[in-house]
Amino acid sequence: MTQLQAITQTSEVIVTCGTGGVGKTSIAAALGVVAAQQGRRVVVVTIDPARRLLDAIGLHDNTGNEILQVPLDSAGELWVTMLDVRETFDSLVRDTSPTVERANEVMKNSFYRSLSKSLSGTRDYMAAERLYNLHNDSRFDLVIVDTPPSRNALDFLESPERLARFLKHPIVRFLVAPSRGGFRIANAAMQPVLKAISGIVGGDALTGAAAFLQAFDGMETEFSRRALAVADTLRSDATHFVIVTAPSPDALSEADHFVSELSRLRISLQHVVANRMPPAFGALTSAEEMKQASVTTGDLSVAHSVIAGLCEDAEIARIDIGAFLERTRVLFPQLDITYTDEMPADIHDMESIAVLASQLAVHPA
């Protein structure tokens, strides 16, 4: 069993991270296939707004937070879903509201409707909430999270603690609970603060925000509890992080950045997938192939020259990935790596994902 197979067999959550264009979404889907072949019930959730995962596996009609099963000949099950920010937020409000009427009041609020359509911070918070729901869903043994490109993925990792801190802020507490008697007492003292906020976001927006937070009263505790539960999950032994990179300067630079940020957040990194590696051609090195080109003539010489160039690409790729691995092991000494070959065509269906999965299952470091 490879180290990556051990991760797919024992984890409760796997988070795949990496910059755009390195095949991270394909790797997330392939890890799901590996886990299903091990007999696990796995769901892959993409929090990237792009639909690459669903398009790749042929599920083009998915809407909202619908969870769809992928036909797969395996002992386990593979399911996929996307993050729908509005639907996830609505569900969270309904779950935490003391009454149906209070939930409807929140969801009809203009500030809430604007907030739930946000594609930045709110998406990160709802991605954490979606992970909370799937991780606590008895239908699944394993949740694989396909994050957005790496620098945005960092926001997802930090969002649970950020949300918990926000809900404890004195201004939020003030606006949430004016009916408890604090509004009249604090009103005069808070006027300069509220006026300043109003000047930035507009009076109507501030009024809507205050009305939203007042309707939100009593729900913030459960919001905070769930956020902190996700933060604990992301740092638990049951969660494994996998960085996906490729042998290009931009991809490796982004991977370096992500490694340093994981270290800063005190989140352990267990595995790297070096994807889209140039394949090796024969047993000779590029220098040996060039020597053969120099001592032969005609088409044979041309062939050796071409193969020499291909061998050089593969050698440079290995050197660059090796240097990245050496830098990363300074922070994460136990790190393992899996190499996957460049595919002859773009991954666009389950057949090609299955080929990638077979590489992940058998390729040692």
C-alpha positions in Angstrom: 0.0 0.0 0.0 1.4 3.4 -0.9 1.3 6.3 1.6 -1.3 8.1 -0.4 -3.5 5.0 -0.3 -3.1 4.9 3.5 -4.4 8.5 3.5 -7.5 7.7 1.4 -8.2 4.7 3.6 -7.9 6.3 7.0 -8.9 10.0 6.7 -12.2 11.5 7.4 -11.4 14.7 5.5 -8.9 15.3 2.7 -8.3 18.9 1.5 -6.6 19.3 -1.9 -4.8 22.6 -2.5 -2.9 24.1 -5.4 -2.8 26.9 -7.9 -4.9 27.0 -11.0 -3.8 24.8 -13.9 -2.1 22.0 -12.0 -4.9 19.5 -12.2 -6.0 19.8 -8.6 -9.7 19.2 -9.4 -8.8 16.1 -11.4 -6.6 14.8 -8.5 -9.4 15.4 -6.0 -11.8 13.3 -8.2 -9.1 10.6 -8.7 -8.5 10.4 -4.9 -12.3 9.8 -4.6 -12.0 6.9 -7.0 -9.1 5.4 -5.1 -11.1 5.7 -1.8 -14.2 4.2 -3.4 -12.1 1.3 -4.7 -11.0 0.7 -1.1 -14.7 0.3 -0.1 -15.2 3.7 1.3 -18.3 6.0 0.9 -16.7 9.2 -0.3 -18.1 12.6 -1.4 -16.0 15.1 -3.3 -17.1 18.7 -2.8 -15.7 21.5 -4.9 -15.8 25.0 -3.4 -14.3 26.4 -6.5 -17.1 28.4 -8.5 -15.8 26.7 -11.7 -17.7 23.6 -12.8 -14.6 21.6 -13.9 -15.3 18.7 -11.5 -18.9 18.2 -12.7 -18.0 18.6 -16.3 -15.1 16.1 -16.0 -17.4 13.4 -14.6 -20.2 14.1 -17.0 -22.7 15.6 -14.5 -23.7 18.7 -16.3 -27.1 19.3 -14.8 -26.2 19.6 -11.1 -27.9 22.5 -9.4 -27.6 23.9 -5.8 -26.2 21.6 -3.1 -27.5 18.5 -4.8 -25.3 15.4 -4.1 -25.0 13.1 -7.0 -23.7 9.6 -7.2 -21.1 8.8 -9.8 -21.6 5.4 -11.5 -18.5 3.4 -10.5 -17.6 -0.3 -10.5 -16.1 -0.4 -7.0 -16.7 -1.8 -3.5 -17.5 1.7 -2.2 -19.4 4.7 -3.4 -18.4 8.0 -5.0 -20.6 11.1 -4.7 -19.9 14.7 -5.9 -21.4 18.1 -5.1 -20.7 21.8 -5.5 -21.0 24.6 -3.0 -24.1 26.7 -3.4 -23.5 29.7 -1.1 -27.1 30.9 -0.9 -28.6 27.5 -0.3 -26.0 26.6 2.3 -26.6 29.9 4.1 -30.4 29.5 4.0 -30.0 25.9 5.4 -27.8 27.2 8.2 -30.3 29.9 9.2 -33.1 27.3 9.2 -31.0 24.9 11.3 -30.0 27.5 13.9 -33.2 29.6 14.1 -35.4 29.1 17.2 -38.5 29.4 15.1 -39.6 29.2 11.5 -40.8 32.8 11.7 -37.4 34.0 12.8 -35.7 32.1 10.0 -38.0 33.7 7.4 -37.4 37.2 9.0 -33.6 36.7 8.5 -33.9 35.3 5.0 -36.2 38.2 3.8 -33.8 40.8 5.2 -32.2 42.9 2.4 -28.8 42.9 4.0 -28.9 39.1 4.3 -29.9 38.7 0.7 -26.9 40.8 -0.3 -24.6 39.0 2.0 -25.6 35.6 0.8 -24.8 36.5 -2.8 -21.3 37.5 -2.0 -18.6 35.6 -3.8 -15.7 36.5 -1.4 -15.9 36.2 2.4 -19.3 34.6 2.6 -18.3 31.9 0.2 -15.4 31.0 2.5 -17.7 30.8 5.6 -20.3 28.7 3.8 -17.6 26.4 2.5 -16.7 25.7 6.1 -20.4 25.1 6.9 -20.7 22.8 3.9 -17.8 20.8 5.2 -19.4 20.7 8.7 -22.6 19.2 7.2 -20.9 16.6 5.0 -18.5 15.6 7.7 -21.4 14.9 10.0 -23.5 13.2 7.3 -23.7 9.5 8.2 -23.8 8.5 4.5 -20.2 9.3 4.0 -16.9 8.0 5.5 -14.7 10.5 3.7 -15.1 14.1 2.5 -12.6 15.3 -0.1 -12.6 19.1 -0.5 -11.5 20.6 -3.8 -10.4 24.1 -2.9 -10.1 27.2 -5.2 -6.7 28.2 -6.4 -4.3 28.2 -3.4 -4.2 31.9 -2.3 -8.0 31.9 -2.1 -8.0 28.5 -0.4 -6.2 30.1 2.5 -9.2 32.2 3.2 -11.3 29.1 3.4 -8.9 27.6 6.0 -9.0 30.7 8.2 -12.7 31.6 7.8 -14.0 29.5 10.8 -11.9 31.4 13.4 -12.5 34.7 11.6 -16.3 34.1 11.8 -16.1 33.2 15.4 -14.1 36.4 16.2 -16.6 38.5 14.2 -19.6 37.1 16.1 -17.9 38.0 19.4 -17.1 41.6 18.4 -18.6 44.2 20.8 -20.3 46.1 17.9 -21.9 42.9 16.7 -23.0 42.0 20.2 -24.5 45.5 20.6 -26.4 45.3 17.3 -27.6 41.7 17.9 -29.2 42.4 21.3 -30.7 45.9 21.6 -33.9 44.4 23.0 -31.9 43.3 26.1 -31.7 46.8 27.3 -28.3 47.7 26.0 -29.5 49.8 23.0 -30.7 52.8 25.0 -27.8 52.8 27.4 -25.1 52.4 24.7 -26.9 54.4 22.0 -25.2 57.7 22.8 -21.8 56.3 23.1 -22.2 54.2 19.9 -23.4 57.1 17.7 -20.0 58.2 16.5 -19.1 54.6 15.6 -22.5 54.0 13.8 -22.2 57.3 12.0 -18.7 56.4 10.8 -19.9 53.0 9.6 -22.9 54.6 7.9 -20.7 57.0 6.1 -18.8 54.1 4.6 -21.5 51.6 3.8 -24.5 54.0 3.6 -27.4 54.5 6.0 -29.7 52.1 4.4 -27.1 49.3 4.4 -26.4 50.0 8.1 -30.1 49.9 8.9 -30.4 46.6 7.0 -27.3 45.2 8.8 -28.7 46.2 12.2 -32.1 44.7 11.4 -30.4 41.5 10.2 -28.3 41.1 13.3 -31.2 41.8 15.6 -33.2 39.1 13.9 -30.1 37.0 14.2 -30.2 37.2 18.0 -29.9 33.8 19.6 -28.5 32.1 16.5 -24.9 33.4 16.7 -23.9 30.9 19.4 -24.6 27.9 17.1 -22.9 29.7 14.1 -19.8 30.2 16.2 -19.9 26.6 17.6 -20.1 25.1 14.1 -17.3 27.4 12.8 -15.0 26.3 15.7 -15.9 22.7 15.1 -14.7 23.0 11.5 -11.5 24.7 12.7 -10.9 21.8 15.0 -11.6 19.3 12.2 -9.1 20.9 9.9 -6.4 20.5 12.5 -7.3 17.0 13.7 -5.5 13.8 12.9 -8.5 12.7 10.9 -7.8 15.4 8.3 -5.0 15.3 5.7 -3.9 18.0 3.4 -2.6 17.3 -0.1 -0.8 19.9 -2.2 -1.0 19.4 -5.9 1.7 21.1 -8.0 3.3 20.7 -11.4 6.9 21.2 -12.7 6.6 24.8 -13.7 8.1 27.9 -12.0 4.7 29.6 -11.3 3.1 26.4 -9.9 6.1 25.7 -7.6 6.2 29.3 -6.4 2.5 29.1 -5.5 3.1 25.8 -3.8 6.0 27.3 -1.8 3.6 30.1 -0.6 1.0 27.6 0.4 3.4 25.5 2.3 4.6 28.5 4.3 1.0 29.5 5.1 0.1 26.0 6.3 3.1 26.2 8.6 2.0 29.6 9.8 -1.5 28.3 10.5 0.0 25.3 12.3 -1.7 22.9 9.9 0.2 19.7 9.1 1.0 18.8 5.5 1.3 15.1 4.8 1.5 14.7 1.0 2.4 16.4 -2.3 1.2 15.2 -5.7 3.6 16.3 -8.4 1.1 16.2 -11.3 1.7 16.4 -15.1 5.3 15.2 -14.9 7.0 14.7 -18.4 7.3 11.0 -19.0 10.7 9.3 -19.2 11.8 8.0 -22.6 14.0 4.9 -22.4 16.9 4.2 -20.0 19.4 6.8 -21.3 19.9 10.3 -20.0 19.6 13.4 -22.2 23.4 13.6 -22.4 23.7 10.0 -23.5 20.9 10.5 -26.1 22.7 13.5 -27.5 25.9 11.5 -27.7 24.0 8.8 -29.7 22.7 11.6 -32.0 26.3 12.7 -32.6 27.5 9.3 -33.6 24.6 8.3 -35.9 23.2 9.8 -39.1 20.0 10.5 -40.9 16.6 9.8 -39.3 18.2 7.9 -36.4 20.3 10.9 -35.4 17.2 13.1 -35.6 15.3 10.6 -33.4 18.0 10.6 -30.8 18.0 14.4 -30.8 14.3 14.6 -30.2 14.4 12.0 -27.5 17.3 13.9 -25.9 15.1 17.0 -25.7 12.3 15.0 -24.1 14.6 13.4 -21.6 16.0 16.8 -20.7 12.5 18.1 -20.0 11.9 15.2 -17.7 15.2 15.7 -15.9 14.6 19.4 -15.3 11.1 18.6 -14.0 12.5 16.1 -11.5 15.2 18.5 -10.4 12.7 21.4 -9.9 10.2 19.2 -8.0 13.1 17.7 -5.9 14.2 21.2 -4.9 10.7 22.1 -3.9 10.4 18.9 -1.9 13.7 19.6 -0.1 12.5 23.1 0.9 9.2 21.8 2.1 10.7 19.0 4.2 12.4 21.7 6.3 9.0 22.6 7.6 7.3 19.1 7.2 10.0 16.4 7.6 7.6 13.5 7.2 6.2 14.7 3.9 5.7 12.1 1.1 5.3 12.7 -2.6 3.5 10.9 -5.5 4.4 11.6 -9.1 1.8 11.4 -11.9 2.6 11.5 -15.6 1.4 14.1 -18.1 -1.7 12.7 -19.8 -1.9 12.6 -23.6 -5.1 14.7 -23.5 -7.0 16.8 -21.1 -9.0 14.9 -18.4 -12.6 15.2 -19.4 -14.4 12.0 -18.3 -14.5 9.3 -15.7 -12.3 7.0 -17.9 -9.4 9.5 -17.8 -10.0 10.1 -14.1 -9.8 6.4 -13.5 -6.4 6.3 -15.3 -5.2 9.1 -13.1 -6.5 7.2 -10.0 -4.5 4.1 -11.0 -1.3 6.2 -11.1 -2.1 7.6 -7.6 -2.6 4.1 -6.3 0.6 2.5 -7.6 3.2 5.3 -8.0 5.6 5.5 -5.0 7.7 8.6 -4.4 
